[in-house]
Amino acid sequence: MAAPTTGQLFWSEFLGTAVLLLLGGGVVATNLLPKSKGKGGGWLLINWGWGLAVFAGVYVAFRTGGHLNPAVTIAKVVAHVFDPSVTLAGNIPVTGVNVAVYIVAQFLGAFVGAVLCWLTFKQHFDEDCDPALKLGVFSTGPEIRSYGWNCLTEAIGTAVLILWVFVSGYTETHVGPLGVALIIVVIGNSLGGPTGYAINPARDLGPRIAHAILPIKGKGGSDWGYSWVPVVGPIIGAIVGTVIYFLALA
């Protein structure tokens, strides 16, 4: 089968990430916003919702391997340094152009998915509530603000994800997207409490920009002081997780 065109690469990652953020943001909105039928569903609802959002997004982005996450794409680049036979997915080579297309598509898809989530819950966003709850639909935030520790938390969670991505293909069951969904759920349940577990720079920054731009009633600030943590932490975790895999497990 021929390698996908540049346009196919873009639309695959764009649409997959948009679905991820529409459904993932939607489950947070369902849990947090006033007059939602699912208000107060709790942390487990959010984690399972995000896991299944990843499940759906990976299927939509089947053509590109469903990265949906710059940290995963960066991990593949680092893996290619260790093993030049590593590709982004299937017969998609690791090239500067392909990597850029993946990452740009992921950020734009995340932005659009967040906008679609806002449109879905527009009347609920118009209700009066704590601005932090409205921001929480779009982006993550720490329970205890300590940038160094928050960054470490994001790095550890992402490293676990990346290690799983590399080793999962060797299991006899080959659970595929369902396995990705379950690892997202367990990372959220186990490691997500301190920061809300972005573990994905696009998942946080794209929607945060949407929050800043959209005319959301009573939205407050977008917490730009924290915004670098869910970008830098996952990138560090992706690199560390890949290095650990190749030095200890490959």
C-alpha positions in Angstrom: 0.0 0.0 0.0 1.3 3.4 -0.9 2.3 5.8 1.8 -0.4 8.4 2.6 -0.1 11.8 0.9 0.7 14.9 3.0 -2.9 15.9 2.8 -4.1 12.5 4.1 -1.6 12.7 6.9 -2.9 16.1 7.9 -6.6 15.3 7.8 -6.1 12.0 9.6 -4.4 13.5 12.6 -6.5 16.7 12.5 -9.9 14.8 12.5 -8.7 12.3 15.1 -7.5 14.9 17.5 -10.7 17.0 16.9 -12.8 14.0 17.9 -10.6 13.4 20.9 -11.1 16.9 22.2 -14.8 17.1 21.3 -15.5 14.0 23.3 -12.9 14.5 26.0 -13.9 18.1 26.6 -17.5 17.1 26.4 -17.2 14.7 29.3 -15.6 17.4 31.4 -18.3 19.8 30.5 -21.0 17.2 31.3 -19.4 16.8 34.7 -18.8 20.5 35.6 -21.2 22.9 33.9 -24.5 24.1 35.4 -27.7 22.3 34.4 -25.9 19.5 32.7 -27.7 16.1 33.2 -24.3 14.6 34.1 -23.2 17.3 36.5 -21.3 15.9 39.4 -20.5 12.6 37.7 -17.0 12.6 39.2 -13.4 11.8 38.4 -14.1 8.3 37.2 -16.6 9.6 34.7 -14.0 12.0 33.4 -11.2 9.4 33.2 -13.4 6.9 31.4 -14.7 9.5 29.1 -11.2 10.6 28.1 -10.1 7.0 27.6 -13.0 6.3 25.3 -12.4 9.7 23.5 -8.9 8.4 22.8 -10.4 5.1 21.6 -12.6 7.0 19.1 -9.9 9.4 18.0 -7.4 6.7 17.3 -9.9 4.9 15.1 -10.7 8.1 13.2 -6.9 8.6 12.6 -6.3 5.1 11.5 -4.3 6.2 8.4 -1.6 7.8 10.5 -1.5 5.4 13.5 -3.6 7.8 15.6 -0.8 9.7 17.4 -3.2 12.5 18.4 -0.4 13.8 20.6 2.8 15.6 19.8 4.5 13.7 22.7 3.9 10.4 20.8 5.2 11.9 17.5 8.3 13.2 19.3 8.8 9.8 20.9 8.8 8.2 17.4 11.4 10.7 16.3 13.6 9.8 19.3 13.1 6.1 18.6 14.2 6.7 15.0 17.5 8.0 16.3 18.0 4.7 18.2 16.6 2.5 15.4 16.4 4.0 11.9 13.9 1.4 10.9 11.3 3.0 13.1 8.6 4.9 11.2 5.9 7.3 12.4 3.4 4.5 11.5 3.3 1.7 9.0 5.1 3.0 5.9 5.1 6.6 6.9 8.8 7.7 7.2 10.2 9.9 9.9 10.9 13.1 8.0 10.9 16.7 9.0 7.9 17.4 6.8 5.9 14.5 8.1 6.6 15.3 11.7 5.6 18.9 11.2 2.4 17.9 9.5 1.5 15.5 12.4 2.1 18.1 15.1 0.5 21.1 13.3 -2.6 18.9 12.6 -2.8 17.8 16.2 -2.7 21.3 17.6 -5.3 22.6 15.0 -7.5 19.6 15.6 -7.4 20.1 19.3 -8.4 23.7 18.9 -11.3 22.9 16.6 -12.5 20.0 18.8 -12.6 22.5 21.8 -14.6 25.0 19.7 -17.1 22.2 18.8 -17.4 21.3 22.5 -18.1 24.9 23.4 -20.8 25.1 20.7 -22.4 21.9 22.0 -22.6 23.3 25.5 -23.0 27.0 24.6 -26.1 27.5 26.7 -24.5 25.9 29.7 -21.4 28.1 29.3 -23.7 31.1 29.4 -24.9 30.1 32.9 -23.2 31.7 35.9 -20.6 29.5 37.5 -17.0 29.6 38.7 -14.8 30.7 35.8 -12.3 28.0 36.8 -14.9 25.3 36.0 -15.3 26.8 32.5 -11.6 26.8 32.0 -11.4 23.3 33.3 -13.4 22.1 30.3 -10.7 23.3 28.0 -7.4 22.8 29.8 -5.8 21.2 32.9 -4.7 22.9 36.1 -2.9 21.7 39.2 -4.5 21.1 42.6 -1.3 22.2 44.3 0.5 24.8 42.2 4.2 24.0 42.1 5.5 24.2 38.6 8.5 22.0 39.0 6.5 19.2 40.7 3.6 19.7 38.3 6.0 19.3 35.4 7.5 16.2 36.9 4.0 14.7 37.3 3.2 15.3 33.7 6.5 13.9 32.6 6.0 10.7 34.7 2.5 10.1 33.3 3.6 10.7 29.7 6.6 8.4 30.2 4.3 5.6 31.3 2.1 6.2 28.2 5.1 6.1 25.8 6.6 3.0 27.4 3.2 1.3 26.9 3.0 2.5 23.3 6.4 0.9 22.5 5.8 -2.4 24.2 2.1 -3.0 23.4 2.7 -4.4 20.0 4.5 -7.3 21.5 1.5 -8.7 23.4 -0.3 -11.7 22.0 -3.7 -10.0 22.2 -2.9 -6.9 20.1 -5.7 -4.9 21.8 -5.0 -1.8 19.7 -7.1 1.3 20.3 -8.9 -0.4 23.2 -5.6 -0.8 24.9 -4.7 2.8 24.4 -8.1 3.8 26.0 -7.4 1.6 29.0 -3.9 3.0 29.6 -5.3 6.5 29.5 -7.9 5.5 32.1 -5.4 4.0 34.4 -3.0 6.9 34.1 -5.8 9.2 35.0 -7.0 7.2 37.9 -3.4 6.6 39.3 -1.4 9.7 38.3 -3.9 12.3 37.2 -4.9 13.7 40.5 -2.2 16.3 41.0 -2.5 18.0 37.6 -5.5 16.6 35.7 -3.1 14.7 33.4 -2.8 16.5 30.1 0.1 14.1 29.0 -0.4 15.7 25.6 0.7 19.2 24.6 -1.9 19.6 21.9 -4.7 18.5 24.2 -4.0 21.4 26.6 -2.6 24.2 24.5 -5.0 24.1 21.6 -8.1 24.3 23.8 -6.5 26.9 26.1 -6.1 29.1 23.0 -9.7 28.4 22.1 -10.8 29.4 25.7 -8.8 32.7 25.3 -10.4 33.5 21.9 -14.0 32.4 22.3 -16.7 34.8 23.6 -17.4 32.7 26.7 -19.6 34.5 29.2 -17.8 35.1 32.6 -14.9 33.0 31.6 -12.0 34.7 33.5 -8.4 34.2 32.5 -6.8 31.3 30.7 -4.0 30.7 33.2 -1.2 31.3 30.9 1.3 31.2 33.7 0.7 27.4 34.0 0.3 26.8 30.2 3.9 25.8 29.6 3.7 22.9 32.1 1.4 20.6 30.1 3.6 21.3 27.0 7.1 20.9 28.5 6.3 18.1 31.0 4.9 15.7 28.3 7.7 16.4 25.9 10.3 15.5 28.6 8.3 12.4 29.5 8.2 11.3 25.9 11.9 11.6 25.5 12.7 9.9 28.8 10.2 7.1 28.2 11.7 6.4 24.8 15.2 6.4 26.1 14.2 4.0 28.9 12.6 1.7 26.4 15.6 1.5 24.1 18.2 1.2 26.9 16.3 -1.3 29.0 13.6 -3.1 27.1 14.3 -3.1 23.3 
